[in-house]
Amino acid sequence: MKKYQVLVPKVTFERTATYLRNLKNKSQRTGFYLYKALKNKNIQTLETEDLLELLMQTKQPQIFAESAVKGDGSDWNLMELSILGDCKCFYF
């Protein structure tokens, strides 16, 4: 199994924490993929790291720049796409 490390910029981590607070107080809604990932979770007990991990698990394998991403909530919302775009995964 390959080892990897995910790097999340501080500003992205802080944005994710804000997003989680907004989800907890229901002032924002998730996209469909994260909604499915959260289905059996108690969002009130999640930490920022938990949300990041769940969001990363929603990524779909893609070839090159081919993409059917909408960003309208039917897959991810714009906040989730922004967070995913900032996270970098390094294999070693």
Secondary structure, DSSP 4 states (H G I P E B T S, - for coil): ---EEEE--HHHHHHHHHHHHHHHTTSS---HHHHHHTTTS-GGG--HHHHHHHHHHTPPP--TT------SSSS--HHHHHHHHH-EEEE-
